[in-house]
Amino acid sequence: MKPAEYRGMSEEQLGLALKDELKHLFHLRFQSATDRLETPSEIRKAKREVARIKTIQRERELKAGKAAKAKETRANG
């Protein structure tokens, strides 16, 4: 998936996508350990997908923090 597609998802959907991707990565690593992995590049692709999802989650977390801080300073100031 592209980052724009992940950005269009809700928090719940992102969490589920992350969970699915981590499960996929686990299975790929297991196949790699048992010498049954056909394409080793799949592990790298799965890691990148996990990183994309976590990055978008962190961006949202920081954005929410900034919004809360701005709201707090307006209320106090």
OpenMM code with the backbone's topology and positions (N, CA, C; nanometers):
from openmm import Vec3, app, unit

residues = "MET LYS PRO ALA GLU TYR ARG GLY MET SER GLU GLU GLN LEU GLY LEU ALA LEU LYS ASP GLU LEU LYS HIS LEU PHE HIS LEU ARG PHE GLN SER ALA THR ASP ARG LEU GLU THR PRO SER GLU ILE ARG LYS ALA LYS ARG GLU VAL ALA ARG ILE LYS THR ILE GLN ARG GLU ARG GLU LEU LYS ALA GLY LYS ALA ALA LYS ALA LYS GLU THR ARG ALA ASN GLY".split()
positions = [
    Vec3(0.0824, -0.1191, 0.0000),
    Vec3(0.0000, 0.0000, 0.0000),
    Vec3(0.0864, 0.1249, 0.0000),
    Vec3(0.0293, 0.2305, -0.0489),
    Vec3(0.0995, 0.3575, -0.0507),
    Vec3(0.0674, 0.4345, 0.0769),
    Vec3(0.1570, 0.5233, 0.1179),
    Vec3(0.1329, 0.6018, 0.2396),
    Vec3(0.0013, 0.6798, 0.2353),
    Vec3(-0.0373, 0.7293, 0.1190),
    Vec3(-0.1630, 0.8037, 0.1077),
    Vec3(-0.2828, 0.7150, 0.1436),
    Vec3(-0.2752, 0.5889, 0.1081),
    Vec3(-0.3835, 0.4965, 0.1409),
    Vec3(-0.3904, 0.4726, 0.2911),
    Vec3(-0.2743, 0.4633, 0.3557),
    Vec3(-0.2719, 0.4462, 0.5007),
    Vec3(-0.3240, 0.5710, 0.5710),
    Vec3(-0.2912, 0.6874, 0.5170),
    Vec3(-0.3361, 0.8124, 0.5792),
    Vec3(-0.4884, 0.8264, 0.5735),
    Vec3(-0.5505, 0.7631, 0.4783),
    Vec3(-0.6961, 0.7675, 0.4655),
    Vec3(-0.7677, 0.6741, 0.5623),
    Vec3(-0.6930, 0.5917, 0.6318),
    Vec3(-0.7528, 0.4952, 0.7244),
    Vec3(-0.7747, 0.5572, 0.8623),
    Vec3(-0.8677, 0.4973, 0.9350),
    Vec3(-0.8898, 0.5392, 1.0734),
    Vec3(-0.7839, 0.4755, 1.1627),
    Vec3(-0.7816, 0.5161, 1.2888),
    Vec3(-0.6845, 0.4608, 1.3837),
    Vec3(-0.7029, 0.3097, 1.3996),
    Vec3(-0.8279, 0.2667, 1.4064),
    Vec3(-0.8555, 0.1230, 1.4216),
    Vec3(-0.8066, 0.0448, 1.3006),
    Vec3(-0.8337, 0.0979, 1.1826),
    Vec3(-0.7912, 0.0303, 1.0605),
    Vec3(-0.6391, 0.0238, 1.0524),
    Vec3(-0.5727, 0.1315, 1.0930),
    Vec3(-0.4258, 0.1311, 1.0927),
    Vec3(-0.3726, 0.0260, 1.1894),
    Vec3(-0.4342, 0.0179, 1.3061),
    Vec3(-0.3920, -0.0823, 1.4042),
    Vec3(-0.4075, -0.2235, 1.3513),
    Vec3(-0.5191, -0.2484, 1.2838),
    Vec3(-0.5413, -0.3814, 1.2262),
    Vec3(-0.4429, -0.4097, 1.1127),
    Vec3(-0.4151, -0.3089, 1.0318),
    Vec3(-0.3185, -0.3263, 0.9230),
    Vec3(-0.1802, -0.3562, 0.9798),
    Vec3(-0.1433, -0.2872, 1.0882),
    Vec3(-0.0141, -0.3126, 1.1520),
    Vec3(-0.0087, -0.4543, 1.2078),
    Vec3(-0.1158, -0.4956, 1.2713),
    Vec3(-0.1202, -0.6306, 1.3281),
    Vec3(-0.1066, -0.7364, 1.2181),
    Vec3(-0.1767, -0.7166, 1.1086),
    Vec3(-0.1694, -0.8109, 0.9968),
    Vec3(-0.0293, -0.8144, 0.9362),
    Vec3(0.0306, -0.6969, 0.9218),
    Vec3(0.1635, -0.6910, 0.8615),
    Vec3(0.2684, -0.7553, 0.9522),
    Vec3(0.2543, -0.7363, 1.0834),
    Vec3(0.3471, -0.8005, 1.1769),
    Vec3(0.3319, -0.9522, 1.1739),
    Vec3(0.2086, -0.9986, 1.1607),
    Vec3(0.1842, -1.1424, 1.1503),
    Vec3(0.2470, -1.1974, 1.0225),
    Vec3(0.2328, -1.1223, 0.9133),
    Vec3(0.2915, -1.1623, 0.7854),
    Vec3(0.4442, -1.1680, 0.7964),
    Vec3(0.5018, -1.0678, 0.8610),
    Vec3(0.6472, -1.0640, 0.8798),
    Vec3(0.6937, -1.1832, 0.9631),
    Vec3(0.6186, -1.2178, 1.0661),
    Vec3(0.6533, -1.3341, 1.1484),
    Vec3(0.6560, -1.4606, 1.0635),
    Vec3(0.5540, -1.4784, 0.9796),
    Vec3(0.5484, -1.5982, 0.8960),
    Vec3(0.6641, -1.6011, 0.7954),
    Vec3(0.6976, -1.4842, 0.7420),
    Vec3(0.8106, -1.4793, 0.6485),
    Vec3(0.9405, -1.5168, 0.7181),
    Vec3(0.9603, -1.4664, 0.8387),
    Vec3(1.0821, -1.5002, 0.9136),
    Vec3(1.0862, -1.6487, 0.9471),
    Vec3(0.9708, -1.7036, 0.9794),
    Vec3(0.9641, -1.8466, 1.0098),
    Vec3(0.9997, -1.9286, 0.8862),
    Vec3(0.9455, -1.8891, 0.7718),
    Vec3(0.9787, -1.9585, 0.6472),
    Vec3(1.1269, -1.9447, 0.6153),
    Vec3(1.1823, -1.8290, 0.6422),
    Vec3(1.3242, -1.8066, 0.6165),
    Vec3(1.4102, -1.8976, 0.7034),
    Vec3(1.3692, -1.9172, 0.8268),
    Vec3(1.4460, -2.0016, 0.9186),
    Vec3(1.4392, -2.1482, 0.8781),
    Vec3(1.3295, -2.1865, 0.8158),
    Vec3(1.3146, -2.3259, 0.7743),
    Vec3(1.3525, -2.3477, 0.6279),
    Vec3(1.4172, -2.2471, 0.5672),
    Vec3(1.4656, -2.2562, 0.4291),
    Vec3(1.3548, -2.2803, 0.3266),
    Vec3(1.2372, -2.2234, 0.3512),
    Vec3(1.1283, -2.2402, 0.2557),
    Vec3(1.0872, -2.1074, 0.1914),
    Vec3(1.1612, -2.0013, 0.2180),
    Vec3(1.1251, -1.8698, 0.1656),
    Vec3(1.1714, -1.8583, 0.0203),
    Vec3(1.0763, -1.8321, -0.0700),
    Vec3(1.1090, -1.8247, -0.2119),
    Vec3(1.1726, -1.6914, -0.2490),
    Vec3(1.1204, -1.5823, -0.1933),
    Vec3(1.1731, -1.4496, -0.2270),
    Vec3(1.2166, -1.3780, -0.0996),
    Vec3(1.3455, -1.3724, -0.0738),
    Vec3(1.3956, -1.3071, 0.0473),
    Vec3(1.3614, -1.1581, 0.0558),
    Vec3(1.3363, -1.0956, -0.0570),
    Vec3(1.3032, -0.9530, -0.0557),
    Vec3(1.1675, -0.9258, 0.0101),
    Vec3(1.0864, -1.0280, 0.0252),
    Vec3(0.9559, -1.0112, 0.0903),
    Vec3(0.9708, -0.9660, 0.2350),
    Vec3(1.0754, -1.0112, 0.3020),
    Vec3(1.0984, -0.9699, 0.4411),
    Vec3(1.1240, -0.8203, 0.4454),
    Vec3(1.2073, -0.7710, 0.3566),
    Vec3(1.2377, -0.6282, 0.3513),
    Vec3(1.1113, -0.5471, 0.3214),
    Vec3(1.0298, -0.5955, 0.2297),
    Vec3(0.9061, -0.5249, 0.1955),
    Vec3(0.8110, -0.5203, 0.3143),
    Vec3(0.8010, -0.6293, 0.3882),
    Vec3(0.7133, -0.6332, 0.5047),
    Vec3(0.7626, -0.5380, 0.6131),
    Vec3(0.8941, -0.5320, 0.6325),
    Vec3(0.9502, -0.4391, 0.7319),
    Vec3(0.9196, -0.2942, 0.6952),
    Vec3(0.9280, -0.2639, 0.5681),
    Vec3(0.8987, -0.1280, 0.5224),
    Vec3(0.7523, -0.0927, 0.5440),
    Vec3(0.6635, -0.1886, 0.5207),
    Vec3(0.5212, -0.1632, 0.5439),
    Vec3(0.4944, -0.1353, 0.6912),
    Vec3(0.5583, -0.2134, 0.7788),
    Vec3(0.5439, -0.1912, 0.9236),
    Vec3(0.5938, -0.0514, 0.9585),
    Vec3(0.7072, -0.0129, 0.9030),
    Vec3(0.7634, 0.1195, 0.9302),
    Vec3(0.6714, 0.2299, 0.8796),
    Vec3(0.6110, 0.2113, 0.7626),
    Vec3(0.5184, 0.3112, 0.7089),
    Vec3(0.4004, 0.3317, 0.8028),
    Vec3(0.3436, 0.2217, 0.8482),
    Vec3(0.2264, 0.2304, 0.9352),
    Vec3(0.2634, 0.2978, 1.0669),
    Vec3(0.3748, 0.2571, 1.1259),
    Vec3(0.4163, 0.3163, 1.2530),
    Vec3(0.4483, 0.4646, 1.2379),
    Vec3(0.5047, 0.5032, 1.1250),
    Vec3(0.5349, 0.6439, 1.1007),
    Vec3(0.4070, 0.7262, 1.0948),
    Vec3(0.3071, 0.6763, 1.0265),
    Vec3(0.1807, 0.7487, 1.0156),
    Vec3(0.1119, 0.7573, 1.1520),
    Vec3(0.1191, 0.6496, 1.2296),
    Vec3(0.0624, 0.6537, 1.3648),
    Vec3(0.1333, 0.7585, 1.4496),
    Vec3(0.2643, 0.7666, 1.4386),
    Vec3(0.3418, 0.8639, 1.5157),
    Vec3(0.3113, 1.0062, 1.4696),
    Vec3(0.2966, 1.0275, 1.3399),
    Vec3(0.2601, 1.1594, 1.2881),
    Vec3(0.1276, 1.2054, 1.3476),
    Vec3(0.0311, 1.1146, 1.3517),
    Vec3(-0.1000, 1.1488, 1.4082),
    Vec3(-0.0900, 1.1786, 1.5575),
    Vec3(-0.0084, 1.1022, 1.6258),
    Vec3(0.0110, 1.1227, 1.7694),
    Vec3(0.0712, 1.2612, 1.7959),
    Vec3(0.1722, 1.2982, 1.7188),
    Vec3(0.2358, 1.4287, 1.7355),
    Vec3(0.1397, 1.5422, 1.6988),
    Vec3(0.0619, 1.5226, 1.5946),
    Vec3(-0.0347, 1.6241, 1.5529),
    Vec3(-0.1400, 1.6454, 1.6611),
    Vec3(-0.1862, 1.5366, 1.7218),
    Vec3(-0.2850, 1.5466, 1.8294),
    Vec3(-0.2246, 1.6170, 1.9510),
    Vec3(-0.0988, 1.5899, 1.9786),
    Vec3(-0.0302, 1.6550, 2.0902),
    Vec3(-0.0170, 1.8042, 2.0684),
    Vec3(0.0171, 1.8442, 1.9461),
    Vec3(0.0290, 1.9864, 1.9144),
    Vec3(-0.1060, 2.0555, 1.9263),
    Vec3(-0.2117, 1.9889, 1.8778),
    Vec3(-0.3453, 2.0475, 1.8840),
    Vec3(-0.3879, 2.0650, 2.0297),
    Vec3(-0.3598, 1.9678, 2.1131),
    Vec3(-0.3973, 1.9756, 2.2543),
    Vec3(-0.3177, 2.0864, 2.3240),
    Vec3(-0.1912, 2.0991, 2.2896),
    Vec3(-0.1083, 2.2030, 2.3501),
    Vec3(-0.1554, 2.3415, 2.3090),
    Vec3(-0.1895, 2.3575, 2.1810),
    Vec3(-0.2399, 2.4846, 2.1319),
    Vec3(-0.3714, 2.5215, 2.1985),
    Vec3(-0.4561, 2.4240, 2.2159),
    Vec3(-0.5863, 2.4473, 2.2808),
    Vec3(-0.5656, 2.4872, 2.4268),
    Vec3(-0.4689, 2.4238, 2.4919),
    Vec3(-0.4391, 2.4544, 2.6317),
    Vec3(-0.3858, 2.5970, 2.6480),
    Vec3(-0.2988, 2.6377, 2.5566),
    Vec3(-0.2415, 2.7740, 2.5676),
    Vec3(-0.3477, 2.8794, 2.5369),
    Vec3(-0.4422, 2.8494, 2.4472),
    Vec3(-0.5510, 2.9440, 2.4209),
    Vec3(-0.6421, 2.9577, 2.5413),
    Vec3(-0.6645, 2.8480, 2.6106),
    Vec3(-0.7527, 2.8518, 2.7286),
    Vec3(-0.6852, 2.9247, 2.8443),
    Vec3(-0.5564, 2.9106, 2.8584),
    Vec3(-0.4828, 2.9730, 2.9698),
    Vec3(-0.4406, 3.1158, 2.9376),
    Vec3(-0.4223, 3.1483, 2.8117),
    Vec3(-0.3647, 3.2765, 2.7743),
    Vec3(-0.4657, 3.3730, 2.7339),
] * unit.nanometer
topology = app.Topology()
chain = topology.addChain("A")
for resn in residues:
    res = topology.addResidue(resn, chain)
    for name in ("N", "CA", "C"):
        topology.addAtom(name, app.Element.getBySymbol(name[0]), res)
